[in-house]
Amino acid sequence: MVLFKFNDDTEISNAPISTSLLAKLQRDILTGKLKPGQKLTEQELCKEYDVSRTPIREALRQLEADGLVENILNRGSFVIGMSEQDYEDMFEMRKAYEIQAVEWAIERITEEEMDRLEETFEFMEFYTMRNDIDKMLVINSGFHQVIYEASHNRMLQKLLSSYQNFLKYKGAEAVRDENYLTTVLAEHREIFRAIKEKDVKAGKLAMEIHINRAKERRCG
């Protein structure tokens, strides 16, 4: 059975300290709690996140590698964050790789992975019926993760998981219309049907439509 963690904070808190800290800092930057241009001092971060200097330094190095923080010589670390153009560009890059992922998934998916995808889609139907947006969003991510794994390309899986992590907070507070869940479910139904029927052309088109609409919902 597919197991989902419905609360991001719970998932973060159960992670190792270094992983948990990095996830918290990423979240706080991407949600605007830590604002672009803000200086990040080790002392203040240690106090705020209740950790020692070692994981703080490790997290700052990773955040710099991710492009979310800039380390300026003799001045310190500063938040860069994500601009609207950054988000626009990331959606376009994600779309290209999602389309490739669904093509490879259709060609390479195993029976066990197909069972997991079907079960995940059934969860999506269940929580759409219950109008539970929070759980639906988590399961939505899980649906895409199965496709990434079914592509059997580790680099592509890692890249798309990173994009998904960066984009999950974009538009999270947007007001969604009453048809939001049924619309999202319908888009995933077309992707699921194409994978099940091993229709590469239909799968690529369905994924392109889904990512384009996801971008409109979050950046529009």
Backbone bond lengths (Angstrom), bond angles and torsions (degrees), N, CA, C in turn:
res aa  C-N    CA-C-N  psi(-1)  N-CA   C-N-CA  omega(-1)  CA-C   N-CA-C  phi
1 M - - - 1.461 - - 1.522 109.58 -
2 V 1.325 117.48 141.74 1.448 122.49 177.06 1.516 108.91 -75.63
3 L 1.335 116.34 130.01 1.460 120.30 179.24 1.518 108.83 -108.99
4 F 1.342 116.89 132.08 1.455 122.07 -179.23 1.507 110.35 -116.39
5 K 1.317 116.46 143.36 1.459 122.47 172.04 1.524 106.38 -102.74
6 F 1.319 115.87 111.98 1.453 119.25 -171.18 1.525 113.96 -85.57
7 N 1.317 118.58 -8.84 1.446 120.55 -176.01 1.519 109.17 -121.37
8 D 1.342 117.09 113.95 1.453 120.82 -178.66 1.515 111.35 -58.86
9 D 1.345 118.16 -39.16 1.451 121.45 -178.51 1.526 111.08 -63.71
10 T 1.354 117.00 -38.96 1.463 120.97 178.02 1.519 110.17 -64.98
11 E 1.314 116.30 -43.23 1.462 120.57 -179.67 1.524 110.22 -62.94
12 I 1.335 116.64 -42.32 1.451 120.72 179.55 1.521 110.93 -64.36
13 S 1.336 116.54 -44.57 1.461 120.76 -176.02 1.522 112.35 -66.55
14 N 1.331 117.85 -25.28 1.464 121.51 -179.08 1.524 112.68 -86.86
15 A 1.332 116.66 -6.04 1.463 121.11 -178.14 1.529 110.33 -82.40
16 P 1.372 117.23 161.96 1.463 119.91 173.31 1.524 110.30 -56.03
17 I 1.343 117.30 156.52 1.471 120.49 -174.05 1.520 112.71 -55.08
18 S 1.341 117.61 -47.42 1.465 119.99 -177.35 1.522 111.82 -63.38
19 T 1.343 116.61 -42.80 1.466 121.19 178.82 1.514 110.91 -67.63
20 S 1.323 115.63 -43.08 1.468 121.45 179.62 1.516 111.16 -62.19
21 L 1.332 116.95 -44.60 1.458 121.14 -179.56 1.518 110.96 -63.36
22 L 1.328 116.75 -45.88 1.463 120.53 179.14 1.520 110.49 -59.05
23 A 1.333 117.00 -44.93 1.467 120.86 -179.81 1.528 111.09 -62.44
24 K 1.331 116.87 -40.60 1.466 120.56 179.31 1.523 111.38 -65.21
25 L 1.334 116.16 -42.99 1.462 120.00 179.69 1.531 111.06 -66.59
26 Q 1.342 116.66 -41.38 1.467 120.01 176.36 1.525 110.12 -59.30
27 R 1.326 116.29 -47.03 1.461 121.00 179.58 1.521 111.11 -59.75
28 D 1.315 116.90 -45.18 1.460 120.35 -175.75 1.530 111.73 -69.66
29 I 1.332 116.79 -29.98 1.467 120.00 175.28 1.525 110.50 -73.92
30 L 1.325 116.00 -47.17 1.469 120.54 -175.34 1.524 112.67 -71.14
31 T 1.327 117.82 -24.09 1.469 120.31 177.36 1.527 112.15 -92.60
32 G 1.342 116.44 -4.68 1.457 119.63 177.06 1.514 115.83 89.50
33 K 1.326 117.22 2.32 1.465 119.30 176.32 1.528 109.65 -63.29
34 L 1.326 115.90 -42.32 1.463 121.58 169.80 1.522 106.26 -99.32
35 K 1.323 117.15 116.72 1.461 121.34 -167.52 1.525 112.71 -93.99
36 P 1.342 116.80 151.29 1.460 120.76 177.03 1.529 111.20 -53.26
37 G 1.324 115.35 133.75 1.459 120.68 -178.99 1.512 113.90 91.90
38 Q 1.334 116.96 -13.93 1.463 120.34 -178.41 1.525 110.49 -70.34
39 K 1.349 116.04 134.88 1.458 120.02 178.30 1.522 109.69 -81.77
40 L 1.332 115.77 136.71 1.448 122.09 179.50 1.519 108.92 -109.40
41 T 1.317 117.06 110.28 1.460 120.85 177.77 1.513 109.45 -100.92
42 E 1.328 115.68 143.29 1.456 120.25 -178.37 1.516 111.38 -58.60
43 Q 1.331 117.29 -41.68 1.458 121.53 -177.47 1.521 111.50 -61.59
44 E 1.334 116.40 -46.53 1.468 120.49 -179.44 1.519 111.65 -67.54
45 L 1.342 116.85 -38.93 1.459 120.44 179.44 1.524 111.39 -67.78
46 C 1.326 116.75 -38.48 1.468 120.33 176.83 1.525 110.02 -59.17
47 K 1.318 116.11 -42.41 1.465 120.94 -178.89 1.524 111.00 -70.47
48 E 1.330 116.77 -43.92 1.463 121.52 -176.85 1.520 111.96 -66.20
49 Y 1.329 117.87 -42.03 1.465 121.68 -173.94 1.530 112.82 -104.40
50 D 1.322 116.09 2.53 1.464 122.46 173.88 1.526 112.27 55.39
51 V 1.337 115.39 52.27 1.461 121.52 177.90 1.529 108.55 -137.53
52 S 1.325 116.08 170.28 1.462 121.36 178.68 1.532 110.29 -83.25
53 R 1.320 115.83 176.07 1.465 120.49 -177.09 1.529 113.39 -69.18
54 T 1.343 117.29 -31.20 1.469 119.74 -176.15 1.536 112.86 -60.34
55 P 1.341 119.85 -53.36 1.473 118.08 177.63 1.525 112.98 -65.01
56 I 1.342 117.59 -28.76 1.467 120.32 176.48 1.521 110.01 -62.86
57 R 1.316 116.22 -46.63 1.469 120.49 -179.86 1.526 111.13 -63.19
58 E 1.339 116.14 -41.78 1.468 120.04 178.57 1.528 110.55 -62.40
59 A 1.338 116.00 -43.30 1.462 120.43 -179.06 1.524 111.12 -65.37
60 L 1.330 117.36 -40.70 1.466 120.65 179.79 1.525 110.99 -64.47
61 R 1.348 116.67 -37.37 1.470 119.29 176.88 1.525 111.17 -64.02
62 Q 1.340 116.54 -41.87 1.461 119.90 179.68 1.524 111.00 -68.66
63 L 1.325 117.02 -39.91 1.467 120.51 178.79 1.527 111.14 -63.94
64 E 1.333 115.91 -34.56 1.464 119.36 176.01 1.528 109.95 -67.47
65 A 1.340 116.28 -42.09 1.472 120.07 177.70 1.520 111.08 -62.72
66 D 1.345 116.81 -33.79 1.467 121.85 179.06 1.526 112.68 -76.73
67 G 1.342 116.60 -11.29 1.461 119.85 -179.27 1.515 114.08 84.07
68 L 1.328 117.38 12.90 1.465 120.52 -179.95 1.522 112.66 -94.02
69 V 1.330 115.93 -17.78 1.461 121.87 -178.90 1.524 108.41 -134.82
70 E 1.337 115.97 145.73 1.465 120.94 175.97 1.522 108.67 -119.37
71 N 1.330 115.36 130.48 1.460 120.49 176.66 1.522 108.75 -100.29
72 I 1.322 117.15 115.59 1.460 122.75 -178.42 1.527 108.80 -103.70
73 L 1.316 116.40 125.13 1.453 122.44 -176.45 1.529 111.31 -54.32
74 N 1.300 115.90 130.06 1.461 124.97 178.06 1.525 114.00 67.28
75 R 1.320 116.58 5.87 1.474 119.36 178.48 1.524 112.39 -120.53
76 G 1.332 117.38 -34.06 1.448 120.78 178.70 1.514 113.49 117.61
77 S 1.333 115.68 -166.33 1.467 122.47 -177.99 1.520 110.67 -100.64
78 F 1.331 115.71 137.73 1.457 121.41 -178.06 1.528 110.00 -131.56
79 V 1.313 116.49 144.04 1.466 122.18 178.72 1.524 110.02 -70.60
80 I 1.318 116.02 132.72 1.469 121.51 171.76 1.523 109.15 -100.97
81 G 1.341 115.76 -48.50 1.459 119.92 -179.44 1.515 111.96 75.59
82 M 1.328 115.51 -158.70 1.459 122.27 -177.94 1.525 109.19 -127.01
83 S 1.328 116.37 125.20 1.464 121.03 175.99 1.523 109.85 -84.61
84 E 1.318 116.96 168.46 1.463 120.28 176.53 1.523 111.05 -60.32
85 Q 1.340 116.50 -36.65 1.462 119.66 177.99 1.515 110.98 -66.28
86 D 1.348 115.79 -38.38 1.468 119.61 176.62 1.521 110.52 -58.37
87 Y 1.336 116.35 -44.98 1.462 120.31 -179.59 1.532 110.79 -65.54
88 E 1.328 116.89 -42.61 1.468 120.61 178.51 1.529 109.93 -57.70
89 D 1.319 115.28 -47.97 1.467 120.18 -178.08 1.528 111.28 -65.16
90 M 1.338 116.54 -40.01 1.454 119.67 -178.32 1.516 111.68 -66.16
91 F 1.330 116.82 -37.47 1.468 119.48 176.37 1.525 110.59 -62.72
92 E 1.327 117.14 -40.39 1.465 119.81 179.94 1.523 110.94 -66.83
93 M 1.329 116.80 -41.27 1.468 119.50 177.34 1.526 110.53 -66.21
94 R 1.335 115.94 -41.68 1.459 118.93 179.35 1.533 110.30 -61.32
95 K 1.333 116.38 -40.93 1.468 119.44 -178.95 1.531 110.98 -58.86
96 A 1.324 116.53 -45.91 1.466 119.87 -178.70 1.530 111.10 -60.41
97 Y 1.328 116.33 -42.96 1.460 120.11 -177.84 1.533 112.46 -76.21
98 E 1.328 117.13 -32.75 1.473 120.16 176.57 1.529 110.00 -64.79
99 I 1.315 116.50 -39.89 1.473 120.89 178.44 1.531 110.02 -63.45
100 Q 1.350 115.94 -42.56 1.466 118.85 177.32 1.525 110.62 -65.46
101 A 1.332 116.33 -39.20 1.469 120.17 -178.94 1.522 111.24 -62.58
102 V 1.324 117.35 -42.77 1.460 119.12 -178.05 1.528 110.75 -69.44
103 E 1.328 117.34 -33.00 1.472 120.20 176.60 1.524 110.10 -64.07
104 W 1.328 116.64 -48.52 1.463 119.66 -179.67 1.521 111.34 -67.79
105 A 1.320 116.72 -34.98 1.466 119.72 178.68 1.525 110.86 -62.33
106 I 1.315 116.44 -42.34 1.465 120.51 179.17 1.530 110.19 -62.49
107 E 1.303 116.09 -36.64 1.462 120.24 -177.98 1.541 112.66 -79.52
108 R 1.346 116.98 -27.17 1.459 119.96 -168.05 1.526 115.36 -120.65
109 I 1.301 118.87 -5.72 1.463 121.48 -172.61 1.525 111.64 -61.00
110 T 1.321 115.96 137.58 1.465 121.34 178.28 1.531 109.60 -89.11
111 E 1.300 115.60 167.55 1.468 120.03 178.27 1.533 110.68 -62.22
112 E 1.326 116.87 -40.61 1.467 120.85 179.44 1.529 111.16 -64.42
113 E 1.316 116.17 -40.70 1.471 120.19 178.57 1.524 110.98 -67.83
114 M 1.325 116.74 -36.22 1.457 120.47 177.72 1.521 110.24 -65.23
115 D 1.320 116.56 -38.61 1.469 120.56 177.09 1.531 110.53 -63.30
116 R 1.322 116.34 -41.92 1.464 120.45 178.82 1.523 111.43 -64.88
117 L 1.329 116.42 -40.26 1.464 120.04 179.37 1.521 110.21 -64.61
118 E 1.325 116.05 -42.38 1.463 119.90 179.50 1.529 110.80 -64.26
119 E 1.318 116.42 -43.56 1.461 120.00 178.67 1.529 111.03 -62.66
120 T 1.324 116.08 -41.00 1.460 120.22 178.87 1.526 110.64 -62.98
121 F 1.317 116.55 -42.71 1.461 119.53 178.83 1.525 110.86 -64.27
122 E 1.320 117.08 -36.70 1.471 119.70 177.26 1.523 111.37 -64.03
123 F 1.340 117.01 -36.14 1.462 120.62 173.55 1.527 110.46 -62.43
124 M 1.322 116.18 -40.28 1.469 120.34 178.80 1.527 110.20 -61.36
125 E 1.318 116.32 -42.76 1.466 119.82 177.93 1.525 110.84 -62.76
126 F 1.328 116.60 -42.20 1.466 121.47 -177.76 1.520 111.45 -62.67
127 Y 1.344 116.51 -48.08 1.464 119.07 -176.65 1.519 112.92 -78.28
128 T 1.325 116.86 -20.35 1.467 118.96 170.11 1.517 109.26 -68.15
129 M 1.315 116.69 -43.04 1.459 121.63 178.41 1.535 110.56 -61.02
130 R 1.328 116.55 -34.78 1.462 121.22 179.66 1.535 112.34 -85.62
131 N 1.325 115.82 -4.17 1.465 122.13 -179.82 1.532 111.44 57.99
132 D 1.322 116.29 40.69 1.457 122.25 -179.59 1.533 108.85 -101.12
133 I 1.328 115.51 94.13 1.457 120.64 -174.37 1.529 111.75 -65.63
134 D 1.337 117.19 -43.90 1.465 119.75 -176.37 1.523 112.22 -59.36
135 K 1.313 117.28 -47.72 1.469 120.22 179.66 1.523 111.22 -68.71
136 M 1.316 116.03 -36.61 1.457 120.54 179.17 1.537 110.90 -61.86
137 L 1.327 117.01 -39.69 1.462 120.38 -179.42 1.532 111.43 -65.63
138 V 1.330 116.30 -38.86 1.460 119.83 178.11 1.528 110.47 -66.25
139 I 1.320 116.23 -43.79 1.465 120.84 -179.06 1.535 110.19 -68.65
140 N 1.315 116.45 -33.71 1.466 121.48 174.39 1.527 109.49 -55.36
141 S 1.332 116.20 -48.36 1.469 120.37 177.93 1.525 110.87 -61.18
142 G 1.347 116.17 -40.05 1.459 120.26 178.77 1.520 112.76 -63.04
143 F 1.328 116.93 -36.79 1.459 122.51 177.66 1.532 110.01 -58.78
144 H 1.332 115.30 -47.28 1.465 119.76 -179.79 1.526 111.00 -67.78
145 Q 1.333 117.12 -35.47 1.454 119.69 179.25 1.528 111.79 -62.38
146 V 1.320 116.89 -37.64 1.471 119.90 177.48 1.529 109.90 -62.73
147 I 1.320 116.21 -40.76 1.474 120.22 178.44 1.524 110.18 -63.79
148 Y 1.348 116.69 -43.31 1.465 119.58 178.87 1.527 110.02 -58.66
149 E 1.326 117.02 -45.77 1.462 121.13 -179.26 1.525 110.86 -64.96
150 A 1.334 115.75 -38.19 1.468 120.38 -178.44 1.526 112.50 -71.32
151 S 1.330 116.95 -15.11 1.473 119.91 176.00 1.529 110.38 -71.18
152 H 1.342 116.01 -19.04 1.460 123.15 -179.84 1.532 111.68 52.74
153 N 1.334 114.15 42.43 1.464 121.41 174.27 1.525 107.05 -133.54
154 R 1.325 116.41 107.42 1.463 120.82 -172.39 1.530 112.65 -64.49
155 M 1.317 117.32 -39.12 1.462 120.06 -179.62 1.527 111.10 -65.55
156 L 1.330 115.88 -41.10 1.456 119.86 178.95 1.525 110.54 -66.38
157 Q 1.314 116.27 -41.19 1.467 120.81 178.74 1.522 110.69 -61.35
158 K 1.325 116.95 -44.80 1.467 121.41 -179.68 1.521 110.87 -64.44
159 L 1.314 116.76 -42.97 1.465 121.58 -178.52 1.519 111.00 -64.42
160 L 1.334 117.28 -47.79 1.457 120.64 -178.15 1.528 111.82 -68.77
161 S 1.312 117.37 -34.55 1.462 119.99 176.09 1.519 110.34 -63.52
162 S 1.338 116.24 -37.47 1.462 121.17 177.65 1.526 110.81 -66.02
163 Y 1.335 116.51 -45.64 1.470 119.75 177.76 1.524 110.61 -60.23
164 Q 1.310 115.78 -44.15 1.466 120.31 -179.02 1.528 110.37 -60.37
165 N 1.327 116.03 -40.91 1.461 120.47 179.63 1.527 111.34 -64.88
166 F 1.327 117.29 -41.43 1.458 121.56 -179.23 1.526 111.79 -68.89
167 L 1.325 116.38 -34.18 1.461 120.06 -173.26 1.522 114.28 -90.47
168 K 1.334 118.01 -10.50 1.463 119.36 -172.23 1.525 113.40 -66.64
169 Y 1.336 116.99 -23.73 1.459 118.87 179.78 1.525 112.76 -90.39
170 K 1.336 116.88 -14.55 1.460 120.19 -178.39 1.523 110.16 -69.96
171 G 1.316 116.17 120.59 1.459 120.82 179.91 1.495 114.41 75.15
172 A 1.349 116.75 12.24 1.471 119.94 -176.95 1.523 112.43 -63.92
173 E 1.333 116.48 -26.80 1.461 120.37 -178.79 1.529 112.39 -95.79
174 A 1.318 116.35 4.25 1.467 119.29 -178.39 1.524 111.40 -65.01
175 V 1.319 115.17 147.44 1.465 120.21 176.74 1.524 108.18 -78.30
176 R 1.316 116.71 124.56 1.463 121.11 -176.73 1.521 109.82 -102.60
177 D 1.336 115.84 139.65 1.460 118.56 -179.32 1.523 110.45 -75.29
178 E 1.312 116.10 171.32 1.470 121.35 -173.48 1.521 113.17 -67.30
179 N 1.332 117.11 -16.63 1.464 120.78 -179.82 1.530 112.77 -97.38
180 Y 1.326 116.47 6.09 1.472 120.39 -173.55 1.533 112.06 -55.66
181 L 1.322 116.91 -53.70 1.469 119.82 -174.90 1.526 112.47 -65.92
182 T 1.304 117.21 -42.24 1.468 119.44 -179.87 1.529 111.18 -66.46
183 T 1.336 115.97 -33.66 1.465 120.22 178.02 1.523 110.60 -67.40
184 V 1.331 115.95 -47.17 1.464 120.54 179.20 1.528 110.61 -62.87
185 L 1.323 116.52 -41.19 1.469 120.17 178.44 1.523 110.54 -61.69
186 A 1.309 117.27 -43.05 1.467 121.13 -179.56 1.532 110.96 -61.61
187 E 1.329 116.91 -39.30 1.463 120.44 178.55 1.525 110.81 -64.23
188 H 1.328 116.33 -42.26 1.462 119.91 179.29 1.533 111.81 -71.69
189 R 1.322 117.05 -29.12 1.461 120.18 177.06 1.528 110.28 -62.00
190 E 1.321 116.83 -40.70 1.468 120.60 179.50 1.530 111.20 -66.29
191 I 1.329 116.18 -39.02 1.466 119.61 176.88 1.521 110.34 -65.46
192 F 1.322 115.79 -46.83 1.465 121.01 -179.76 1.529 111.46 -60.31
193 R 1.331 116.24 -45.26 1.469 120.70 -179.16 1.527 110.48 -61.03
194 A 1.336 116.34 -42.22 1.465 119.63 -178.62 1.527 111.39 -64.94
195 I 1.338 116.42 -40.05 1.468 119.47 178.86 1.524 110.06 -66.77
196 K 1.316 116.69 -43.25 1.464 120.95 -179.15 1.527 111.39 -63.58
197 E 1.325 115.62 -36.68 1.465 120.17 -179.64 1.520 112.46 -89.22
198 K 1.329 116.89 0.24 1.466 123.46 -179.10 1.536 112.11 54.99
199 D 1.332 113.89 45.05 1.470 121.60 179.98 1.531 108.16 -104.65
200 V 1.329 116.43 95.43 1.462 121.07 -175.00 1.525 111.75 -62.79
201 K 1.313 117.24 -44.58 1.460 120.92 -178.39 1.527 110.88 -60.33
202 A 1.334 116.60 -46.87 1.463 120.81 -179.94 1.522 111.16 -65.97
203 G 1.343 116.65 -37.53 1.452 120.79 -179.77 1.517 112.30 -64.99
204 K 1.325 116.69 -44.34 1.461 120.94 179.71 1.525 111.11 -64.96
205 L 1.330 116.45 -40.47 1.458 120.27 178.71 1.524 111.05 -66.85
206 A 1.328 116.78 -43.86 1.470 120.77 -179.99 1.526 110.93 -62.38
207 M 1.331 117.00 -40.11 1.459 120.13 179.36 1.525 111.05 -68.73
208 E 1.320 117.29 -40.46 1.463 120.38 178.12 1.529 110.92 -60.96
209 I 1.325 116.34 -45.20 1.470 120.62 178.72 1.526 110.42 -61.82
210 H 1.327 116.41 -43.38 1.470 120.47 -178.77 1.527 111.72 -62.41
211 I 1.333 117.99 -47.35 1.464 120.44 -178.25 1.522 110.70 -67.46
212 N 1.329 117.68 -38.48 1.471 120.16 177.22 1.525 110.67 -60.71
213 R 1.323 116.59 -43.11 1.467 120.18 -179.40 1.524 111.36 -71.60
214 A 1.329 116.57 -35.25 1.468 120.15 176.71 1.526 109.90 -62.79
215 K 1.319 116.45 -39.34 1.466 120.72 177.68 1.523 110.67 -64.71
216 E 1.314 116.77 -42.43 1.476 120.09 178.82 1.522 110.60 -63.46
217 R 1.336 116.90 -40.02 1.458 120.14 -178.83 1.518 112.09 -66.82
218 R 1.341 116.66 -33.98 1.456 119.30 -174.73 1.523 113.32 -96.21
219 C 1.305 117.00 -30.45 1.477 119.70 -176.48 1.521 112.29 -106.45
220 G 1.340 116.61 -8.33 1.460 119.42 -176.09 1.510 112.99 -77.85
